[in-house]
Amino acid sequence: MHTLPSELRFSREIKANHHGWPLLQLLSQNFSYHSSERWGELIEDGCVLLNESVANAQSVVQKGDVLVYIAKNYSEPEVCTDFELIYRDNDFVVVGKSADVPVHKTSSIFWNTFTAILRRALQEPELVPLHRLDRDTSGIMLFARSRDSAKRFQKHLPQFMLRRVYLAVIELANASQEDFWSQYAERELRIDAPLAERKDGEIRVQMQVDPQGKPCTTLFRWHGAQDFRPAGGAKRRVGVVEAELITGRKHQIRAHLAHLNTPILGDPIYSHGGKYYLQRIQAPLDDKDIAILGSKTQMLHAWQLFLHLPAWSEPQWLKSRVCTAEMQKIISAVDLKINT
């Protein structure tokens, strides 16, 4: 366990497009997690360095300067630092990620990104993710063990990451939706529906089916339904579906399931009209909100990768079992064994 430090240093080299900018303007416009007034206070307190010297508000940056921000009394939201080590060779690591852990830095999490957690725990300072999962999505990921390996293999990823299969728990609003899905217990449901970012809504990251969007295909398979009652919430009907990505667009599975009017349980963007996503921007959701949403994190799990890594003579399936306890319980109830 690596304790969160009380002080972190963030550095950035000034590029040509910011040459000649006043320091306060640069900070305010490019690092908006602090207001202009707050950046002024931090500069005055000696928390901003320029080329290892204390900066002042009148400083003008030059191309090649090194800007350092010293964050004192540093804190971050807590995340789960557990992970599942599935496979490792000279070039790659395959791991399982818990839900609610961002792979990359966010506006509030720098120290405990999933990539940083792995680098510290495995003592692999150059680990690079070769693909990504949303923060709320749990499951299997492939990392390169060095920047050199990442550079060599990233462009060839489709040649050795052959198939990607997820599990999702979906909301079933009525019996007709369950009847619809039950048709696909023995055959696949193929959704060919192009996706594009929604331009007319409040949620800029939301995707929607759009004839002018990028081609997008998902294969779904039905595993069954059951009743589910979240803590403090009302009983509801949910289903378990398997989803295989044929293409790899942003929010593909989430958007396709929402298009079918059966969004993923706990998805703050694609269920309940995105209300809880917008609400969460302003303040953390309370227990009542989570009970209505159905889950603290969306119930989407990256279950399996079918890989043919360069060191292997033939391809093989690797699986992750690190979904939430609630999701594991629902999956088990439909007689689907996630780890076999």
C-alpha positions as CSV (number, residue, x, y, z in Angstrom):
1,M,0.0,0.0,0.0
2,H,1.4,3.4,-1.0
3,T,0.2,6.2,1.1
4,L,-1.1,9.3,-0.6
5,P,1.7,12.0,-0.2
6,S,0.8,15.3,1.5
7,E,2.6,17.2,-1.3
8,L,2.7,16.5,-5.0
9,R,4.8,18.2,-7.7
10,F,3.3,18.6,-11.2
11,S,5.6,19.8,-14.0
12,R,5.0,20.9,-17.6
13,E,7.4,22.1,-20.3
14,I,6.2,25.2,-22.1
15,K,5.5,24.6,-25.7
16,A,5.8,27.0,-28.6
17,N,2.1,27.8,-28.7
18,H,2.4,29.3,-25.2
19,H,5.6,31.2,-25.7
20,G,5.3,34.8,-24.4
21,W,2.1,34.1,-22.3
22,P,1.8,35.8,-18.9
23,L,2.1,33.1,-16.3
24,L,-1.2,33.8,-14.6
25,Q,-3.1,33.7,-17.9
26,L,-1.4,30.4,-18.8
27,L,-2.4,28.8,-15.5
28,S,-6.0,30.1,-15.5
29,Q,-6.8,29.1,-19.0
30,N,-5.1,25.7,-19.1
31,F,-5.5,24.4,-15.6
32,S,-9.0,25.5,-14.7
33,Y,-9.3,23.3,-11.6
34,H,-8.2,26.5,-9.8
35,S,-9.7,29.9,-10.5
36,S,-7.6,32.8,-11.6
37,E,-7.8,34.3,-8.1
38,R,-6.7,31.0,-6.5
39,W,-3.7,30.7,-8.9
40,G,-2.7,34.2,-7.9
41,E,-2.7,33.2,-4.3
42,L,-0.7,30.0,-5.0
43,I,1.9,32.0,-7.0
44,E,2.2,34.5,-4.1
45,D,2.6,31.6,-1.6
46,G,5.6,30.2,-3.6
47,C,3.8,27.1,-4.9
48,V,4.6,27.8,-8.5
49,L,8.1,27.5,-9.8
50,L,9.5,28.5,-13.2
51,N,12.8,26.8,-14.0
52,E,13.2,25.8,-10.3
53,S,12.9,29.4,-9.1
54,V,9.8,30.9,-7.4
55,A,7.7,32.5,-10.0
56,N,5.7,35.8,-9.7
57,A,2.4,36.9,-11.2
58,Q,4.2,39.1,-13.7
59,S,6.4,36.3,-15.1
60,V,6.2,35.6,-18.8
61,V,6.9,32.1,-20.0
62,Q,9.2,31.1,-22.8
63,K,9.3,28.0,-25.0
64,G,11.3,25.3,-23.1
65,D,10.7,26.7,-19.6
66,V,9.8,24.1,-17.0
67,L,6.7,25.1,-15.0
68,V,6.2,23.3,-11.6
69,Y,3.1,23.5,-9.4
70,I,3.6,22.2,-5.8
71,A,0.3,21.0,-4.4
72,K,0.5,21.2,-0.6
73,N,-1.9,19.4,1.8
74,Y,-2.8,17.2,-1.2
75,S,-5.9,15.0,-1.1
76,E,-7.9,12.9,-3.6
77,P,-11.1,11.0,-3.5
78,E,-10.5,7.4,-2.2
79,V,-10.4,4.7,-4.8
80,C,-9.9,0.9,-4.6
81,T,-6.3,0.1,-5.1
82,D,-6.8,-3.6,-5.5
83,F,-6.2,-5.3,-8.8
84,E,-6.0,-8.7,-10.4
85,L,-2.8,-9.8,-12.0
86,I,-3.8,-12.2,-14.8
87,Y,-0.7,-12.6,-17.0
88,R,2.8,-11.1,-17.5
89,D,5.6,-11.7,-20.0
90,N,8.6,-9.7,-21.2
91,D,6.4,-7.2,-23.1
92,F,2.9,-7.3,-21.6
93,V,0.9,-7.3,-18.4
94,V,-2.8,-8.3,-18.3
95,V,-4.7,-7.1,-15.3
96,G,-8.2,-6.7,-13.9
97,K,-9.3,-3.2,-12.8
98,S,-11.9,-2.4,-10.1
99,A,-14.9,-0.2,-10.9
100,D,-14.7,3.5,-10.0
101,V,-10.9,3.8,-10.7
102,P,-9.8,6.1,-13.6
103,V,-7.2,4.7,-16.0
104,H,-5.8,8.2,-16.7
105,K,-5.5,11.4,-14.7
106,T,-8.7,13.3,-14.1
107,S,-9.4,16.8,-12.7
108,S,-9.4,15.3,-9.1
109,I,-7.3,12.2,-9.3
110,F,-3.6,12.2,-10.2
111,W,-1.9,9.9,-7.7
112,N,-4.4,7.0,-7.7
113,T,-5.1,6.5,-11.4
114,F,-5.1,2.8,-12.2
115,T,-2.0,3.2,-14.3
116,A,-0.2,4.8,-11.4
117,I,-1.4,2.2,-8.9
118,L,0.0,-0.6,-11.1
119,R,3.3,1.2,-11.7
120,R,3.9,1.4,-8.0
121,A,2.6,-2.0,-7.0
122,L,4.3,-3.9,-9.7
123,Q,7.4,-1.7,-9.6
124,E,7.0,-1.2,-13.4
125,P,7.5,2.6,-13.8
126,E,7.0,2.5,-17.6
127,L,3.7,0.6,-17.8
128,V,1.5,2.0,-20.6
129,P,-2.2,1.0,-21.2
130,L,-2.8,-0.2,-24.7
131,H,-6.5,0.6,-24.6
132,R,-8.8,2.1,-22.0
133,L,-11.9,1.4,-19.9
134,D,-14.2,4.1,-18.5
135,R,-13.7,4.9,-14.9
136,D,-17.0,3.1,-13.9
137,T,-16.2,0.0,-15.9
138,S,-14.4,-2.9,-14.2
139,G,-12.4,-5.7,-15.9
140,I,-9.6,-6.8,-18.0
141,M,-6.9,-4.6,-19.5
142,L,-3.7,-5.0,-21.5
143,F,-0.6,-3.0,-20.7
144,A,2.8,-2.7,-22.3
145,R,5.6,-3.0,-19.8
146,S,7.7,-0.2,-21.4
147,R,7.3,2.8,-23.6
148,D,9.3,1.0,-26.2
149,S,7.0,-2.0,-26.2
150,A,4.0,0.4,-26.4
151,K,5.4,2.2,-29.4
152,R,6.2,-1.1,-31.2
153,F,2.9,-2.8,-30.5
154,Q,0.2,-0.1,-30.3
155,K,-0.3,0.2,-34.0
156,H,-0.6,-3.6,-34.3
157,L,-3.1,-4.0,-31.5
158,P,-5.9,-5.3,-33.8
159,Q,-3.6,-8.1,-34.9
160,F,-3.2,-9.6,-31.4
161,M,-6.3,-8.3,-29.5
162,L,-8.7,-10.4,-31.5
163,R,-11.9,-10.3,-29.5
164,R,-13.3,-8.3,-26.6
165,V,-16.3,-9.5,-24.5
166,Y,-18.1,-7.6,-21.8
167,L,-20.9,-8.4,-19.3
168,A,-23.6,-5.9,-18.5
169,V,-26.6,-5.8,-16.2
170,I,-29.5,-4.0,-17.9
171,E,-32.7,-2.4,-16.6
172,L,-35.9,-4.1,-17.7
173,A,-38.8,-1.7,-17.4
174,N,-41.5,-4.1,-18.5
175,A,-42.2,-7.7,-19.5
176,S,-42.0,-6.9,-23.2
177,Q,-38.4,-5.9,-22.9
178,E,-37.6,-9.2,-21.1
179,D,-39.5,-11.1,-23.9
180,F,-37.5,-9.3,-26.5
181,W,-34.1,-10.2,-25.0
182,S,-35.1,-13.8,-24.2
183,Q,-35.1,-14.4,-28.0
184,Y,-31.3,-14.1,-27.9
185,A,-30.4,-16.8,-25.5
186,E,-29.5,-19.2,-28.3
187,R,-28.6,-16.7,-31.0
188,E,-26.9,-13.3,-31.3
189,L,-28.5,-9.9,-31.5
190,R,-26.4,-7.8,-33.9
191,I,-26.7,-4.1,-33.6
192,D,-25.3,-2.1,-36.5
193,A,-25.9,1.5,-35.4
194,P,-23.5,4.4,-36.1
195,L,-22.6,6.6,-33.2
196,A,-21.8,10.3,-32.9
197,E,-21.5,12.7,-30.0
198,R,-24.8,14.3,-29.1
199,K,-24.5,18.0,-29.9
200,D,-27.9,19.2,-28.6
201,G,-27.8,18.0,-25.0
202,E,-26.3,19.1,-21.7
203,I,-23.9,16.1,-21.5
204,R,-21.2,16.7,-24.0
205,V,-19.7,13.2,-23.7
206,Q,-22.9,11.4,-24.5
207,M,-23.1,9.4,-27.6
208,Q,-26.2,8.7,-29.7
209,V,-27.2,6.7,-32.7
210,D,-26.8,9.0,-35.7
211,P,-26.9,8.0,-39.4
212,Q,-24.0,10.4,-40.0
213,G,-21.9,8.9,-37.2
214,K,-19.1,6.4,-37.3
215,P,-20.0,2.7,-38.1
216,C,-20.5,0.8,-35.0
217,T,-21.3,-2.9,-34.4
218,T,-22.0,-4.8,-31.2
219,L,-23.0,-8.5,-30.7
220,F,-25.3,-9.2,-27.8
221,R,-26.2,-12.6,-26.1
222,W,-28.8,-13.0,-23.4
223,H,-28.1,-14.8,-20.1
224,G,-31.3,-14.4,-18.1
225,A,-33.2,-12.1,-15.8
226,Q,-33.9,-11.8,-12.1
227,D,-35.4,-9.5,-9.5
228,F,-32.9,-7.1,-7.8
229,R,-33.3,-4.7,-4.9
230,P,-30.5,-2.2,-4.4
231,A,-29.8,-1.0,-0.8
232,G,-32.5,1.4,0.2
233,G,-34.2,1.1,-3.2
234,A,-37.2,-0.5,-4.8
235,K,-37.2,-4.0,-6.3
236,R,-36.8,-4.0,-10.0
237,R,-36.2,-6.5,-12.9
238,V,-32.8,-6.7,-14.4
239,G,-31.1,-8.8,-17.1
240,V,-27.6,-10.0,-17.8
241,V,-26.3,-9.7,-21.4
242,E,-22.9,-10.5,-22.9
243,A,-21.6,-7.9,-25.4
244,E,-18.9,-8.4,-27.9
245,L,-17.3,-5.4,-29.6
246,I,-16.8,-5.6,-33.3
247,T,-15.9,-1.9,-33.5
248,G,-14.5,0.1,-30.6
249,R,-16.2,3.4,-30.3
250,K,-16.6,5.6,-27.2
251,H,-19.4,4.4,-24.9
252,Q,-20.4,1.8,-27.6
253,I,-22.0,-0.8,-25.4
254,R,-23.7,1.8,-23.2
255,A,-25.1,3.8,-26.1
256,H,-26.3,0.7,-28.0
257,L,-28.1,-0.6,-24.9
258,A,-29.7,2.8,-24.3
259,H,-30.8,2.8,-27.9
260,L,-32.6,-0.4,-27.2
261,N,-34.3,1.3,-24.2
262,T,-32.5,-1.1,-21.8
263,P,-29.7,1.0,-20.3
264,I,-27.0,-0.4,-18.0
265,L,-28.0,-0.4,-14.4
266,G,-26.2,2.4,-12.6
267,D,-25.2,4.2,-15.8
268,P,-25.4,7.9,-14.8
269,I,-25.2,9.2,-18.4
270,Y,-27.5,6.8,-20.3
271,S,-30.2,6.1,-17.7
272,H,-32.7,8.5,-16.2
273,G,-32.0,11.0,-18.9
274,G,-28.5,11.7,-17.6
275,K,-29.9,13.4,-14.5
276,Y,-27.5,11.8,-12.1
277,Y,-24.5,12.5,-14.2
278,L,-25.3,16.2,-14.2
279,Q,-26.1,16.1,-10.5
280,R,-22.8,14.4,-9.7
281,I,-20.9,17.2,-11.3
282,Q,-22.2,19.6,-8.7
283,A,-22.0,17.3,-5.6
284,P,-21.5,13.6,-4.8
285,L,-24.7,11.5,-5.1
286,D,-26.3,10.5,-1.8
287,D,-27.7,7.1,-0.8
288,K,-31.2,8.0,-2.1
289,D,-29.8,8.9,-5.5
290,I,-27.8,5.8,-5.7
291,A,-30.8,3.7,-4.7
292,I,-32.8,5.2,-7.6
293,L,-29.9,4.8,-10.0
294,G,-29.5,1.2,-8.9
295,S,-25.8,1.0,-8.3
296,K,-22.9,3.3,-7.2
297,T,-21.1,2.4,-10.4
298,Q,-22.5,1.2,-13.7
299,M,-22.7,-2.6,-14.0
300,L,-20.5,-3.0,-17.0
301,H,-17.5,-5.5,-16.8
302,A,-14.8,-6.1,-19.3
303,W,-14.9,-9.9,-19.0
304,Q,-12.7,-11.5,-21.6
305,L,-10.0,-10.8,-24.1
306,F,-9.1,-13.2,-26.9
307,L,-5.4,-12.5,-27.4
308,H,-2.6,-13.8,-29.6
309,L,0.4,-12.1,-28.1
310,P,3.7,-12.3,-29.9
311,A,5.2,-14.8,-27.5
312,W,2.3,-17.3,-27.9
313,S,2.1,-20.1,-30.5
314,E,-1.7,-19.8,-30.5
315,P,-4.4,-17.4,-29.3
316,Q,-6.2,-17.9,-25.9
317,W,-8.9,-16.4,-23.8
318,L,-8.1,-14.5,-20.6
319,K,-10.7,-13.5,-18.1
320,S,-11.2,-11.0,-15.3
321,R,-13.4,-11.6,-12.3
322,V,-13.1,-8.3,-10.4
323,C,-16.6,-6.8,-10.9
324,T,-18.5,-5.4,-7.9
325,A,-20.0,-7.8,-5.3
326,E,-23.5,-6.7,-6.3
327,M,-22.8,-7.4,-10.0
328,Q,-21.2,-10.8,-9.1
329,K,-24.4,-11.7,-7.2
330,I,-26.7,-10.9,-10.1
331,I,-24.4,-12.8,-12.6
332,S,-24.3,-15.8,-10.3
333,A,-28.1,-15.8,-10.0
334,V,-28.5,-16.4,-13.7
335,D,-26.1,-19.4,-13.5
336,L,-23.3,-17.6,-15.3
337,K,-19.9,-18.3,-13.8
338,I,-17.7,-15.3,-14.4
339,N,-14.3,-17.0,-13.5
340,T,-14.6,-20.3,-15.3
